[in-house]
Amino acid sequence: MLDVFILKYIKKEITKEKYQAIEFLSKFVLTGLGVLWVSGLLFIIHYYLYTPENLMNQKIWGKLFIVLILTVNGYFVHKLIIPKIKNSIGSTLLNTLTVYEIMIVTAVGTISFVSWLFPIVLGVAKTLNFTVSAIDIIAFYFVFLVVAAIIANIMA
């Protein structure tokens, strides 16, 4: 949600209210990421204790890798992107950021969008259980990430 919001307002004035909405959404997303980690680790503990054969499901390890990338990316959202948005209050991101900074915002937003989407899809894609390797999942994730980055740069 935050990524779409940022992309939507990259060419529009950032008001104090829009920034406050972004700040609120970022806290909401941070909470969601915490819930994602806790629930995922609890699943792994449950599998380890009660159904260890489920730990052989490569989908779990592919998803864990993607959530790790999502977590690192979240750090960059909070340390790089949100302060840039705050500094843009009263102007647009396009007017206050350099081309390099716009590329960073676009890259971080793309990684975030794709990395939130993938664990959700993997969670509901039961047919992938025990049928694909973690390497295949990660490779497809990176292909999807590249395609999304190309589209995001065209749109930005």
C-alpha positions in Angstrom: 0.0 0.0 0.0 2.8 2.4 0.9 4.6 1.8 -2.4 1.5 2.5 -4.4 0.9 5.6 -2.4 4.4 6.9 -3.0 4.2 6.1 -6.7 0.9 7.8 -6.9 2.2 11.0 -5.4 5.7 11.2 -6.9 4.5 13.9 -9.3 2.0 15.5 -6.9 2.6 17.9 -4.0 3.4 16.2 -0.7 1.3 17.9 1.9 1.7 17.4 5.6 -1.5 15.3 5.6 -0.1 13.0 2.9 3.1 12.6 4.8 1.2 11.8 8.0 -0.7 9.1 6.0 2.6 7.7 4.7 4.0 7.7 8.2 0.9 5.9 9.6 1.0 3.4 6.8 4.7 2.7 7.4 4.0 1.8 11.0 1.1 -0.4 9.9 3.4 -2.2 7.4 6.1 -2.5 10.0 3.6 -4.2 12.3 2.5 -6.5 9.4 6.2 -7.5 8.8 6.5 -8.3 12.5 3.4 -10.5 12.3 4.8 -12.2 9.2 8.0 -13.1 11.0 6.3 -14.3 14.1 3.8 -16.4 12.3 6.4 -17.8 10.0 8.8 -18.7 12.8 5.9 -20.3 14.7 5.0 -22.4 11.7 8.7 -23.6 11.4 8.7 -24.4 15.1 5.4 -26.3 14.8 6.7 -28.2 11.8 10.0 -29.0 13.7 8.1 -30.3 16.7 5.1 -32.1 15.2 5.6 -32.6 11.4 9.3 -32.4 10.6 8.7 -33.7 7.1 7.1 -30.4 6.3 10.5 -28.7 6.7 11.5 -30.5 3.5 9.0 -28.3 1.7 11.2 -26.0 -0.3 8.5 -23.4 -0.6 9.1 -22.5 3.1 12.7 -21.8 2.5 12.1 -19.8 -0.7 9.5 -17.7 1.2 11.9 -17.2 4.1 14.5 -15.8 1.7 12.0 -13.4 0.2 10.8 -12.2 3.7 14.5 -11.6 4.6 14.8 -9.4 1.5 11.6 -7.7 2.4 12.9 -7.0 5.9 16.2 -5.5 4.7 14.2 -3.4 2.1 11.9 -2.2 4.9 15.0 -0.9 6.7 15.8 1.2 3.6 12.2 2.4 3.4 12.4 3.8 6.9 16.0 5.1 6.8 16.1 6.5 3.2 12.7 6.9 1.6 10.4 8.2 4.4 12.9 11.0 5.4 13.1 12.1 1.7 9.3 12.3 1.6 9.3 14.4 4.8 11.8 16.7 3.2 9.5 17.0 0.2 6.5 18.5 2.1 5.3 21.5 0.1 6.7 20.2 -3.1 6.8 17.1 -5.2 9.2 14.2 -5.0 10.2 14.8 -8.6 11.2 18.4 -7.7 13.1 17.6 -4.6 14.9 14.4 -5.5 17.8 13.9 -7.8 17.5 11.4 -10.7 19.6 9.0 -8.6 17.3 9.4 -5.6 14.3 8.8 -7.7 15.9 5.6 -9.0 16.5 4.5 -5.4 12.9 5.3 -4.4 11.6 3.4 -7.4 13.9 0.4 -6.7 13.0 0.2 -3.0 9.3 0.6 -3.8 9.5 -2.2 -6.5 11.3 -4.5 -4.2 8.8 -3.9 -1.5 5.8 -4.4 -3.7 7.1 -7.6 -5.2 8.4 -8.9 -1.9 5.0 -8.5 -0.2 3.2 -10.0 -3.1 5.3 -13.1 -3.4 4.9 -14.5 0.2 1.1 -14.0 -0.1 1.0 -15.9 -3.4 3.3 -18.6 -2.0 1.1 -18.9 1.1 -2.0 -19.7 -1.0 -0.3 -21.7 -3.7 -0.7 -25.2 -2.2 0.1 -26.9 -5.5 3.7 -25.7 -5.0 4.2 -27.7 -1.8 6.9 -30.2 -2.3 6.9 -29.7 -6.1 9.4 -26.8 -6.7 12.8 -26.1 -5.2 13.6 -23.0 -3.2 16.1 -22.1 -6.0 13.3 -22.1 -8.6 11.1 -20.0 -6.4 13.9 -17.5 -5.8 14.8 -17.4 -9.5 11.2 -16.7 -10.5 11.1 -14.0 -7.7 14.1 -12.3 -9.2 12.7 -12.5 -12.8 9.4 -11.0 -11.5 11.4 -8.3 -9.7 13.3 -7.3 -12.8 10.1 -7.1 -14.9 8.5 -5.0 -12.1 11.5 -2.7 -11.9 11.4 -2.1 -15.7 7.7 -1.3 -15.5 8.2 1.0 -12.5 11.0 2.9 -14.2 8.9 3.4 -17.3 6.1 4.7 -15.0 8.3 7.0 -12.9 
